[in-house]
């Protein structure tokens, strides 16, 4: 569904990280393959690893391990300890904002929207990524996957952001790239836009129940207006 006649009136915008703000696939694939190599297993094509992005790094690493070995890992906790160490080292080596991200954030800030970054990525990775790519200071609040007891697709992070800004869910927009984002927004009672260039585990976001499909964050900024 696309907005046509009237722009969406909201007071704040929440934005997903991986696949929406930043292209992080290269560094995630590198960390996954370094983990497999340390475990003595064969590496996986980075383009295949990219299709595993969308439901957190545990899911990504589990699927990468299965793709490499054709079996489930015996000790996922140990695998993740190795992955986390490697991802710490490469977290922002290749990750960059997508086209239109900086321009879109600038436009939203200049229009007076409150901005939140809401991601399922752990805070130990989220904050360095945002700082290293120059995006951190655009956001009034950053909620990572371990900031609260629950994460997307649960609505808890979205509702927490609403309370932080003192607004109703109907006054908030979420911009994301996956079914997790859409489910969280619908459960919270927020509007949701999706970008087509993200991950969503390799599935087409055009099949999701969005309020608009936007080519970039800059395009998204042109479909909203400040609800005073």
N, C-alpha and C positions, 0 to 999 in steps of 0.2 A: 504494500500500500504506500502511496506517495502523498505527502501534503501538497495541496494545490492552491486553493484560494487564499486562505489566511495562514499567517505564520503562527507557529506554536508559541504560546505565551508561558514562560517559565521564569523562575527566579534563580535557579542553580542548575549546573550541568555536571554530571558525573561521567568520567571517561575511563574506560578499560585501558590496560597497559599493553600487554603482548598482543600484537596483531591489530591494534587500534592506534595507539600512540607511537609505538616502536616496533620496528622489524627486528625481532630478537632471535629469529630462527637459526641464524648462523652460529651464534654463540651457544644456544641450547644444543644444537647438533654436535658442536665441538665437544662440549662437556659430556654429552651422552657417549660419544665415541671414545673419548679419553677414559671414561669409566669402563666401557667394554674392553678396551685394550688392557687396562690394568687388571681386569678379571681374566685375561687370557682368551677373550672371545673376539670374534670377527666384528669389524666395524660395519655400520649400516649406512647406506646412501643417505646423505643429508636431506635430499628431497623426500625420502621416505620418512625420516624423523620429523620433518615439517608437518606431515599429516597426523602426527601424534600430538601436536600442540592444541590445547583448547580446554583441557580439564585438569591442569596442574602438572607439576614436574614428576610426581610419583607415577601418575598414569603414563606420562611420556617415557620415563625410564623403564617402566615395566614393559611397555609395548616394544621399546627398542631392544630390550634384552630378549624378548620372545622372537622378534624379527631376526636377531642374530643367532639364537641357539635353538629355536623351535621348542622351547620349554619355559615353564614358569621359573622365576628365580627362587632359590631355596630360602634366602634370607634377604628380604627386600630392605630391611633397615640397614644392613651392611652395605648393600648396593647404593642406597641413598646417601650414606655417609661419604662414600667415594665420590658420588656425583656432586654433592654439595661442595666438597673441597675443590673439585675441578671447576665448577661453575663460578665459585668465588674468584678464581684466578682469571677467568675469561669473560666475566659477565657483561662487559661493555666494549669488548675488543672490536666487534663488528656491528653492534646494535646501533641503529640510527632512526631518527624520526621519519615517518612516512611523509611524502609530499603533501603539503597543505596543513600539516599538523601545527607548526609554529605559527603560521599565518592565521589559522583557525583559533588557536589559543589567544593570540594577540587581539583578534577581533572580539572574542567573547569577553576578555578582560576589559577592553576599552568600552564595551557596551554595559559593563557593570554586573555581569553574571558572577556569582560565586562558583568556584571550580573545585571539584574533588576528583582525585584519582583513586579508583577502586579496583583492586586486582587480587587474584588468588595467589600471586607470587609471594613468597616469604619476604618479610621486611628486610632481612639481611641482604637480599638481592634487589629489592624494589628501590630502596633509597639510593644506593650507589648508582644504579641504572639511571634514575631520574636526574641525579646530580651530574653524572658524567656526560649526559646528553643535553644538559642545559634546560631541562623541563621542570625541575623540582619547584622553583619559586613561582611558577604559575598557579600552583594549587594551594588552596586554603587548608585543605586536609588531605592526607594520604592514608588510605586504609588498605593494608596488605592482608594476605591470606591468614596470617596468624595474629592480626590485630584484635580480633573478636572471636568468641567461641564458635561462630559459624561463618561460612563464606559462600559466595555465589555458587550455585543457583539459589541458595537461601536468601531471603530478602533482608536479613539482619544488617549487612553493611550499608545497604541503601537507606534503610530506615534510620540507622545511626547517623548517616550524613544529613538526612532531613532534620533530625533533632538538633544536630550541630548547628545547622543554619537557621533553625527556628521556623521551618516551613512545612507545608503539607506535602505528602508524596506526589499529589497531582501538580505541584509546582516545581517538580524536579524532572529532568531529562537524563537518561542514561544513554551513552554512545558506546557501542561495543562491536564485537565481531563474531559472537558465538551464541549457541543455544543457551549456554549458561547465563549470558547477559540478558537475553530475552526472558527467560524463565524468572530470573531475579526481579526484573523490572515489572513484569506482569503480577508477580506475587506481592510486590510492594505497592503497586498501584501507580507506578511511574510510567511516563512515556519512554519509548526506546527507539533510537535510530541505530542502524547497523552499517558498517563499511564493508565493501565486497572484497577488499584486498587482504583480509586477515586470515586466520587459521581455521577455526571451527572444525578441527579434526579432518580437514579436507572436504567437508560438506559445503554445499552452496547455501549462503545465508539468504538468498532470494526466496527460499522455501520457508523462512521463519516468519512469525507473526510480528512484524515490525511496523512502526508508524511511518517510517521512511527509510529508504536505502539511499545513502549519501556517498558520493565518490571520495569525499575528503572531509576533514574537520572544517576546512574553510567553507565548503558547501553547506555543512551542517549549520554553521554560524549564520548563514543567509536565510535559513528556514525557521529561525527562532527570534523572538523579541522579548525584551525584559518586561516581566509582569510586575509592575509597581503597585 
